């Protein structure tokens, strides 16, 4: 219909986007009136939003919009029911936080704090503190293996069960393949997705992933990072120890590598880098 709601409002599933869509479905067509549904937290002004809400309002597209909106609302209702059932099942698990310190607040605004706290109570550690791991990943972890990992003798056994370690196949004493086994494991898939998100994370894990990507390529790096995440989560749950990013790399070595890379790039362009004293921020 040439209605650019997504350009006026970044997230059409937010308060402003939902109010505008509901008004359109109910029959409102005037851009100025639709723009009045703007939430006070929206960065765009009413005039900017109104300019993006001029279209031809073709009936077949309005019909599709109404059906899509109703389907989206229905699926949101199903998701809420699933989360309610998840919490009901989790309530039957023992609380592991009697002697554990509460997790520190996370700066990520997208983090669901009540859900994170609930998961912390069942594991005794905050698994979402690991880079790339969110509450959905932890939910999959809980549903697939539970809070007790005694069934796995070691992290190697756990990684093998997930299909994230090399499968050394031999015949006649000669190796014929080392690729990972093809497994249908939801936790393995969730860890691969978490590993893929490390490409933009500024942390020891993110740096390690980028080095592996340059060395092995994207598919190999994702598998290797998923393997590392599995071992980290295994150790945290088994020994009830919080995540310590310092154990994944030497910060001084990290800084030295970055500095060397910058100096090398500057030298190739004919420049010389000189250190300066950083000014104190008042």
C-alpha positions in Angstrom: 0.0 0.0 0.0 3.1 2.2 0.0 2.6 2.8 3.8 6.1 3.1 5.3 5.3 2.3 8.9 8.6 0.4 9.3 10.5 3.5 8.3 8.8 5.8 10.7 8.9 3.3 13.6 11.9 1.0 13.9 10.0 -1.7 15.8 6.4 -2.1 14.6 5.7 -4.6 17.4 6.2 -1.8 19.9 3.6 0.5 21.5 3.5 3.0 18.6 3.6 0.4 15.8 0.8 -1.7 17.4 -1.4 1.3 18.0 -1.1 2.5 14.5 -1.7 -0.9 13.0 -4.8 -1.4 15.1 -6.2 2.0 14.1 -5.6 1.2 10.4 -7.4 -2.2 10.7 -10.3 -0.4 12.4 -10.7 1.9 9.4 -8.6 5.1 10.2 -6.9 6.4 7.0 -5.9 10.0 7.9 -2.1 10.2 8.5 -2.4 13.0 11.0 -4.8 11.0 13.2 -2.7 7.9 12.9 0.4 9.8 14.0 -1.3 10.8 17.2 -0.9 7.2 18.4 2.8 7.9 18.8 4.1 6.9 22.2 5.9 9.7 24.0 9.1 7.6 24.0 9.2 7.4 20.2 12.1 9.3 18.7 10.3 10.4 15.5 7.9 13.4 15.7 4.2 13.2 14.7 5.0 15.0 11.5 7.6 12.5 10.5 5.4 9.6 11.3 2.4 11.2 9.4 4.6 11.6 6.3 5.2 7.8 6.3 1.6 6.9 6.6 0.3 8.0 3.2 -0.8 5.1 1.0 -3.3 3.9 -1.5 -5.1 1.6 1.0 -5.9 -1.1 -1.4 -8.6 -3.5 0.0 -6.8 -6.7 -0.8 -3.7 -5.5 1.2 -5.9 -4.3 4.1 -7.4 -7.8 4.2 -4.0 -9.4 4.3 -2.9 -6.9 7.0 -5.8 -7.8 9.2 -5.3 -11.5 8.9 -1.5 -11.2 9.5 -2.1 -9.0 12.5 -4.6 -11.5 14.0 -2.3 -14.4 13.3 0.6 -12.6 15.0 -1.5 -11.9 18.1 -2.6 -15.5 18.2 0.9 -16.7 18.2 1.9 -14.2 20.9 -0.9 -15.8 23.0 0.5 -19.3 22.4 4.0 -18.1 23.4 2.6 -16.7 26.7 0.9 -20.0 27.3 4.2 -21.9 26.6 6.1 -19.6 29.0 3.5 -20.2 31.7 3.7 -23.9 31.3 7.5 -23.7 31.3 7.5 -21.9 34.7 5.0 -24.4 36.0 7.4 -27.3 35.1 10.4 -25.4 36.5 8.7 -24.9 39.8 9.0 -28.6 40.4 12.8 -28.4 40.2 14.9 -27.9 43.4 16.2 -24.4 44.2 20.0 -24.4 43.8 20.6 -20.8 45.1 20.4 -21.3 48.9 24.1 -20.7 49.2 24.8 -18.9 46.0 25.1 -15.1 45.6 22.4 -13.4 43.5 23.5 -12.6 39.9 24.6 -9.1 39.0 22.2 -7.0 36.9 23.0 -7.1 33.2 23.2 -3.9 31.2 21.5 -5.6 28.2 18.1 -4.0 28.0 16.7 -6.9 26.1 17.5 -9.3 28.9 14.3 -10.6 30.7 15.3 -10.1 34.3 12.5 -12.2 36.0 13.1 -15.1 33.6 16.8 -14.9 34.1 16.4 -14.9 37.9 14.1 -17.9 37.7 16.7 -19.8 35.6 19.4 -18.7 38.1 17.5 -20.3 40.9 17.3 -23.7 39.1 20.9 -23.8 38.0 22.6 -22.0 40.9 24.6 -20.0 38.4 23.8 -17.3 35.9 24.4 -19.0 32.5 23.2 -15.9 30.6 26.4 -14.1 31.8 28.3 -16.1 29.1 28.7 -14.1 25.9 26.2 -15.1 23.3 24.0 -17.1 25.7 20.5 -15.7 26.3 17.5 -16.9 28.3 16.2 -18.9 25.3 19.5 -20.8 25.0 19.3 -21.6 28.8 15.7 -22.8 28.4 16.8 -25.3 25.8 19.7 -26.4 28.0 17.3 -27.0 30.9 14.7 -28.8 28.8 17.4 -31.1 27.2 19.7 -32.0 30.0 18.3 -30.4 33.2 20.2 -28.8 36.0 22.1 -32.0 36.9 25.0 -33.1 34.6 26.2 -36.1 36.6 25.0 -38.3 33.7 28.0 -37.0 31.8 31.4 -38.1 33.1 33.3 -35.1 31.7 33.0 -32.1 29.4 34.3 -34.3 26.6 31.5 -36.8 27.0 29.0 -33.9 27.0 30.5 -32.4 23.8 30.4 -35.8 22.2 26.8 -36.2 23.0 26.1 -32.9 21.5 27.9 -33.9 18.3 30.3 -30.9 18.6 33.6 -32.7 18.7 35.5 -34.4 15.8 34.4 -37.9 14.9 37.6 -39.6 14.1 36.7 -42.4 11.7 39.3 -44.9 10.7 39.5 -48.0 8.4 42.5 -50.3 8.2 44.3 -48.0 10.6 43.9 -45.0 8.3 41.8 -41.9 9.1 39.0 -41.4 6.6 37.2 -38.5 8.2 37.2 -36.2 11.2 34.0 -34.2 10.7 31.4 -33.9 13.5 28.6 -36.5 13.6 25.2 -35.5 12.3 23.0 -35.3 15.3 19.4 -34.1 15.8 19.9 -32.2 19.1 18.1 -29.0 19.9 20.8 -27.9 22.4 23.5 -28.4 19.8 21.5 -26.1 17.4 21.0 -23.5 20.2 24.7 -23.5 21.0 25.6 -23.0 17.3 23.2 -20.0 17.1 24.8 -18.6 20.3 28.2 -19.1 18.8 27.3 -17.3 15.6 26.3 -14.2 17.6 29.9 -14.0 19.0 31.2 -12.4 15.7 30.2 -8.9 17.0 31.0 -9.3 20.7 33.9 -7.4 22.1 35.2 -9.9 24.7 37.8 -12.7 24.9 35.2 -15.2 23.5 34.4 -12.8 20.6 38.1 -12.3 19.8 38.7 -16.0 19.9 35.8 -16.6 17.6 37.1 -14.1 15.1 40.5 -15.7 15.1 38.9 -19.1 14.5 36.8 -17.7 11.7 39.9 -16.4 10.0 41.6 -19.7 10.4 38.8 -22.3 9.8 36.1 -20.3 8.0 32.7 -19.5 9.3 31.2 -23.1 9.6 34.3 -24.4 11.4 34.5 -21.5 13.7 30.8 -21.8 14.7 31.3 -25.5 15.5 34.4 -24.8 17.5 32.8 -21.9 19.4 29.7 -24.0 20.1 32.0 -26.7 21.5 33.7 -24.1 23.7 30.4 -22.8 25.0 29.3 -26.3 25.8 32.4 -26.9 27.9 32.0 -23.5 29.7 28.3 -24.2 30.5 29.1 -27.7 31.6 31.8 -26.5 34.1 29.5 -23.7 35.4 26.6 -26.1 36.1 28.7 -29.0 37.4 30.9 -27.0 39.8 28.4 -24.1 40.5 31.0 -21.5 39.6 30.1 -18.1 38.0 31.4 -17.2 34.6 34.8 -15.6 34.7 35.8 -14.2 31.2 39.4 -13.6 32.5 40.0 -17.4 32.4 39.3 -17.5 28.6 42.2 -15.3 27.7 45.0 -13.0 28.9 43.7 -9.4 28.8 47.3 -8.1 28.4 48.0 -10.5 25.6 44.7 -9.5 23.9 45.7 -5.8 24.1 49.2 -6.6 22.7 47.7 -8.5 19.7 45.4 -5.6 18.9 48.2 -3.1 19.2 50.4 -5.2 16.9 47.7 -5.5 14.3 47.1 -1.8 14.3 50.8 -1.0 14.0 51.1 -3.5 11.2 48.2 -2.0 9.3 49.5 1.6 9.8 53.0 0.5 8.6 51.5 -0.9 5.4 49.8 2.4 4.8 53.0 4.4 5.5 52.1 5.7 9.0 53.7 5.3 12.4 51.6 5.0 15.5 52.6 6.9 18.6 51.1 6.3 22.1 49.5 9.2 23.8 48.4 9.9 27.3 44.6 9.4 27.6 42.9 12.4 29.0 41.0 11.9 32.3 37.2 12.1 31.9 35.6 14.4 34.4 
